[in-house]
Amino acid sequence: MTTEKVNDDKTEDVGETEEPTDNLVTTTHTISGPGWELEYETITGTMVINEELVEDEKFAGHKPKAEVFVTSYVAKGGDGERPVVFAFNGGPGSSSVWLHLGLFGPRRVLAGDVDDPRTAPYGLADNAETLLRYADLVFIDPMTTGYTRAVVGGKPAEYHGYTRDRDLVGEVIRIWLGRHQRWLSPKFLAGESYGTTRAASLAGHLVTRHGIALNGIILISAVLDFGTIRFTHGNDLPYVHFLPTYAATAAYHRGLSTGEVEERIERARTFATEIFAPALARGSRLSADERAALANGLSDLIGLDPGYIERARFRIEHMHFFAELLRDRGLDTGRLDTRFTSVPANLNNEVQETDPSHMFIFFPYTAAFNQYVRAELGFHSDLEYEILTGRVQPWSYKEFEGRAVTTTDELSAALRAQPDLRVYVGFGYYDGATPFSASEYVLDHLDVPSEITDKIVRKYYPAGHMTYVHEEVRVAQSADIAAFVLGESNE
């Protein structure tokens, strides 16, 4: 910013840049439920993150680089044995609002669900299932998301990429532990979507760079190897691993029960690995009868016309599937949550035009957070709180030039370094963005002994990418994650 100073000779000196400082607000709150009450402190605002400077091989001090927006919840009367969960969402370009007001925080948004839609102006309520009952919570917004920005004169694009984004979040965690004297507390990372990519990478980075040992990693709607979900020429993995999600979606829209959907998923898993993947590998060597049988088998599972499937050479890209599945009803299905539908502008659209689940979720979370942060947390800013922004694009994956983005090496290294490190993974059957089969595949191929992967907690829910949109799932998943953090068996 620019400051004006009045000197003794009454002349004005304009243009000096003030050193940025932390801008934090502390408030106290109480939440209660049947048989329990919890008083907690909330620290909300921006932390200045500095970087050390070395010039001509000499230490040249430090320079402010970023003002990172963080919301911390700390139970009153707690001690160093209370766990701390550092949480963030993904995108890239997403703030932490989804896990904050959707699942973990002491307040939650009232957004409704596909069969119980809410309309503006929406609302907020106490979250009796909040993870704060069992752990302190720290929600971190990466660069250009939420209220996080580069300092005046800084370049935000420096942090719009795989490594620098990870390192910035890691620095926030290191500083927070020191300021709150929590280095001896049990430590957990929690990420959703690209946040799981960040969390898996952070697990390795925190160990090797900062010597920070973790107790657990919570992955929700995980994507750990982009080669399993990105539809690129010559890569058949996504076609194989989207198949169970397509089958679940088709079964849901046929009105099947959750149990019947799960049965359909099992059939799709078997078909994908034993029939579909080998058939794709054979390519043009399939006979006409084999092609017809494959198309009919796929059609029975995913609900598309056999002719459409065969014309696509059996490779159904997901945005085409979302447009095609309910074309006879004049509807597109969702991507983030395939239970949702909407009427496209063009009934002959080749691919999904707009994700109906995104708009359904985006509006209530935007309204709720902007009210909550000012009225209840006491933090005021005229900046746009970037809920989910494209301003971080293009996102840099320069570390992976010529190959798929993957965190398997870093996650495997963290698990080898800490054999007792626990991992929870939550999957949504109707997640059309990060299909559960893809993450299963990655977890099954980590470079660690099988006794380590066998301990990974895998939980499946009849919900989409934001699993907690489904109220029954929100309650069940909250209990599962609480048990995980407490170290209780929830196999």
Steps between C-alpha positions, in 0.01 A plus 500: 500500500601866477548714807517873550736637764512863606857610575606777735525741207134419417583350162338169407694182425280274291573157362672303775376144522400386846624164622198266504391373841274224624133592508336259745177518699429282804147414613359255754202270442316205652341200334308223673321173432332226700716457811789721390603865468815647350638851531746592230703787364507598135797684350411634157701703252818527297848383597802658332730233360864596444769343288869499581722684254849392396691739274853432372503195726438725803196504726309819421217482751141418417233649280120483537350304213141410584211585730326168560145484633464248781210414730600318818273337756663421835309344789522692827677311772663260256857378532784388279356150471197622304534420127525775238349455153628725220234507228475637147305438182621473146413632157768613441335830582273394785481656843458281808134599543364159396660295775468796736123555475407166349658240726753593768421842646275585798259679268362356178313628199140395440519419131250217463547203269385373163165385642474787752618815323534829689459839338657837575575648747605164655624483859747385767461264795713349774677184390447250780726255314792745479847350510589780744363279778805279455769717338596860446446613141703723269353588160752634246420683177778463237618789284227707329225301671290633785663823618854373436706729280860578413645803678494834321743471211509121528421256224216261586580284196816388680272290722261379231665164455560160654819556701473864607137454604596200714796681654291805591242289682780309671651826622165607646481170690856538635442855618162418654647214704768731637275793584247279676763277665347188350805314369427214742134466400377218273491647149266420212459627144156505340447570132221471248536458123823675388545555872573126520772546239640781716466296821677196359784719372511692829533178697836439336604866498429562870712200594798578276504882521368580848535176693128504577366151564131450440259270678247477220384617158132543416425481128149577374418448130862429429703548184854373545605424142353711220580227249207304643243775436626712208365386164801522268571318176653159555418490872220252575518520882228768535254304286549199725480689830202721415297190414384418859395864548306494173330180615410652838360811331290301253365283782411805710307662215314176441371532855699213649560486876845557652539126547416438136742776397776332699423169331524674162833653602642158583391370162662800334827449690518139382404591145754785491800291602416161353325591175518872416871572559620192306260584216631856475855364492411284198377797301414424137568129551151458650265313267160638405328259741739598780435871437125444509524299823720766660262780399200310638682424826594864546150614409347279767728655761510868407170555323624631165390369161726218371531675166620821667753301701637315200522818290706652782730197474392413854679805642239722663650826626323622814361830369343307212351249743339777709336638186393165356365298794168684541473649151164327450372698801650827372747519791870521578631330812744665740876460512588585860189309603340288231171475693418857390346583163418808292349587164771602249451791262575269209319167523743364239805603702800274452640557848361625830441876474478601867549292811168522687658382824757781496242778494290328764797491739674826402221742587426400861866467600579844357216665690566313823871570524476868413244544777678277750848647471373852571203454734638219717879490455542877493729515197420775249644550153371649178711255301312231312508176697595271213290189566606321182695702247659463161749778584762239590510370144713401324612272782859385463590133497847562362643233731310239300583604146438210265327282761188488712477694826536255786560510874565130537874543556455757777214317671689171481813663644302648788346160579836328486654764727209471745358146486247599769366792294128437456297587189123539462347523152135593447337414167172614344317259270364792294822701476549568129809716555730264694360147450555263790641219286789722389610565858459135589738417217761747625477383861546143381820597318686703764867410544454374856459157661150355479464508879505881477241530223283244677464747788366781281142574606269509198146627544232512228195726498190533275590861420695714257830689503390712797378196692359711784231653277308181577377548859511136610846466349617819673408356839649158425821638353545739793486200735743302283756781491465570874572132568800516267647807674445342841676185385193285545438208268243587234570226249 
